[in-house]
């Protein structure tokens, strides 16, 4: 820093020197972050409780479903009856993700969709195929996206469930608006 003159009238109260030390501390911190390749994800992991950490939490970190957990998934060719039987033992689910023969997300069927279908078709609804009932090209999000992005989708489209997919568009989870509210990422 060299020789510094403090700004106080007597030249003794640290003001200029503390500002210089703050700048040096910041420069050191940012240099170490860069050399250690410290990422946004690292920041969220090490500072999850703060307001910045909350904004940096990913969808994967905030969704209720974890890796290798049974997901509410049905095939496009499954009958509605099969779909209901396959997914009744899965924890909190308000929707079923529908996949094609390659296992890629093809659409979604929500509880509300089933209620409307039953009201309209009655018992014959059980024999329809998931592919005929699903909402195709539904909203979805990648697991590495920020939870704040999921929040924006929930608000914009007024939906409660959002399929979480990998790079190949295969379901890896399902995030619910309640998952976001739980971690207080409401914007």
C-alpha positions in Angstrom: 0.0 0.0 0.0 2.9 2.3 0.6 2.7 5.4 2.8 -0.9 6.5 3.4 -2.3 9.6 4.8 -5.5 9.0 6.8 -8.5 11.2 6.0 -9.3 12.2 9.6 -8.4 15.7 10.6 -5.6 14.4 12.9 -4.3 11.8 10.4 -4.7 9.0 12.9 -8.1 7.4 12.7 -8.0 4.5 10.2 -10.2 5.3 7.2 -8.0 5.3 4.1 -6.0 2.3 5.3 -9.1 0.3 6.2 -10.5 1.0 2.7 -7.2 -0.1 1.1 -7.2 -3.3 3.2 -10.8 -4.1 2.1 -9.7 -3.7 -1.5 -6.7 -6.0 -1.0 -8.8 -8.6 0.9 -11.4 -8.6 -2.0 -8.6 -9.0 -4.6 -7.1 -11.9 -2.7 -10.5 -13.6 -2.2 -11.4 -13.2 -5.9 -7.9 -14.5 -7.0 -8.2 -17.6 -4.8 -11.8 -18.2 -6.1 -10.6 -18.0 -9.7 -7.5 -20.2 -9.1 -9.6 -22.9 -7.2 -12.4 -22.6 -9.9 -14.9 -21.7 -7.2 -18.3 -21.9 -8.9 -21.8 -20.5 -8.3 -22.8 -24.0 -7.2 -20.0 -24.0 -4.6 -21.2 -20.6 -3.3 -24.7 -22.0 -2.9 -23.4 -25.1 -1.1 -21.2 -23.2 1.3 -23.6 -20.3 1.9 -27.1 -21.9 1.7 -28.7 -19.8 4.5 -28.0 -16.4 3.1 -30.0 -14.5 0.6 -27.4 -15.0 -2.1 -27.2 -18.7 -1.4 -31.0 -19.0 -1.7 -30.9 -17.4 -5.1 -28.1 -19.8 -6.2 -29.7 -23.1 -5.2 -30.3 -25.4 -8.1 -33.4 -27.3 -9.0 -31.6 -30.5 -8.1 -30.9 -29.3 -4.6 -34.4 -28.1 -4.0 -36.6 -30.8 -5.5 -38.1 -33.4 -3.2 -37.1 -36.3 -5.4 -33.5 -37.5 -5.1 -31.3 -39.6 -7.4 -32.4 -43.2 -7.7 -35.8 -42.5 -6.1 -38.9 -43.9 -7.8 -40.5 -41.2 -9.9 -44.1 -40.9 -11.0 -43.6 -42.0 -14.6 -45.8 -43.7 -17.1 -45.3 -44.7 -20.7 -47.4 -43.1 -23.5 -49.0 -46.5 -24.1 -50.0 -47.1 -20.5 -53.7 -47.1 -19.9 -54.9 -44.6 -17.3 -55.7 -47.5 -15.0 -52.1 -48.7 -15.2 -50.8 -45.2 -14.7 -52.7 -44.9 -11.5 -51.7 -48.3 -10.2 -48.0 -47.6 -11.0 -47.9 -44.3 -9.2 -50.0 -44.7 -6.1 -47.2 -45.7 -3.8 -44.9 -42.7 -4.7 -44.6 -40.0 -2.1 -46.2 -36.6 -2.7 -47.2 -36.5 -6.3 -49.6 -34.2 -8.0 -48.6 -35.3 -11.5 -47.2 -38.1 -13.6 -44.6 -37.6 -16.2 -45.2 -39.5 -19.4 -42.3 -40.9 -21.4 -41.9 -42.2 -25.0 -40.4 -45.5 -25.9 -36.8 -44.1 -25.5 -37.6 -42.8 -22.0 -37.7 -39.2 -23.0 -40.3 -36.8 -21.5 -43.3 -36.7 -23.8 -45.8 -34.9 -21.5 -47.4 -34.7 -18.1 -50.7 -35.6 -16.6 -51.8 -33.8 -13.4 -54.3 -34.8 -10.8 -56.5 -32.1 -12.1 -56.3 -33.6 -15.6 -57.5 -37.0 -14.2 -60.4 -35.3 -12.3 -61.5 -33.5 -15.4 -61.1 -36.7 -17.5 -63.2 -38.7 -15.0 -65.9 -36.1 -14.9 -66.1 -36.1 -18.7 -65.6 -39.8 -19.5 -66.5 -41.7 -16.3 -65.3 -45.3 -16.1 -64.3 -45.4 -19.8 -61.4 -43.0 -18.9 -59.5 -45.9 -17.4 -59.1 -47.5 -20.8 -57.6 -44.4 -22.5 -53.8 -44.3 -23.1 -51.6 -41.8 -21.3 -50.4 -40.4 -24.6 -54.0 -39.4 -25.5 -54.6 -37.6 -22.2 -51.2 -36.0 -21.4 -50.3 -32.4 -22.0 -47.6 -32.7 -24.6 -44.7 -30.3 -24.8 -45.2 -29.4 -21.2 -43.0 -27.0 -19.4 -39.8 -28.6 -18.0 -36.5 -27.6 -16.5 -33.0 -29.0 -16.3 -31.7 -30.2 -12.9 -28.8 -27.8 -13.1 -31.0 -24.8 -13.6 -31.4 -22.3 -10.7 -34.4 -22.9 -8.5 -35.2 -19.2 -9.1 -35.8 -20.1 -12.8 -38.3 -22.8 -11.7 -40.1 -20.2 -9.5 -40.4 -17.9 -12.6 -41.9 -20.7 -14.6 -44.4 -21.6 -11.8 -45.5 -17.9 -11.6 -45.6 -17.2 -15.3 -47.6 -20.3 -16.3 -49.5 -20.8 -13.0 -48.5 -24.4 -12.7 -47.7 -26.5 -9.6 -45.5 -29.3 -10.9 -42.5 -29.1 -13.2 -40.7 -32.1 -14.7 -37.0 -32.1 -14.2 -35.0 -33.6 -17.0 -31.4 -34.3 -17.9 -29.5 -33.3 -21.0 -31.2 -36.1 -23.0 -34.7 -34.9 -21.9 -35.1 -38.0 -19.6 -36.9 -37.3 -16.3 -34.7 -37.2 -13.3 -37.2 -35.6 -10.9 -40.3 -33.6 -10.4 -40.2 -30.2 -8.6 -43.3 -29.0 -6.9 -44.1 -25.3 -6.1 -44.1 -26.4 -2.5 -40.4 -27.5 -2.8 -39.6 -23.9 -3.8 -41.7 -22.4 -1.0 -40.0 -24.6 1.5 -36.6 -23.1 0.7 -38.1 -19.6 0.6 -37.3 -18.7 -3.0 -40.4 -16.7 -3.6 -39.9 -13.8 -5.9 
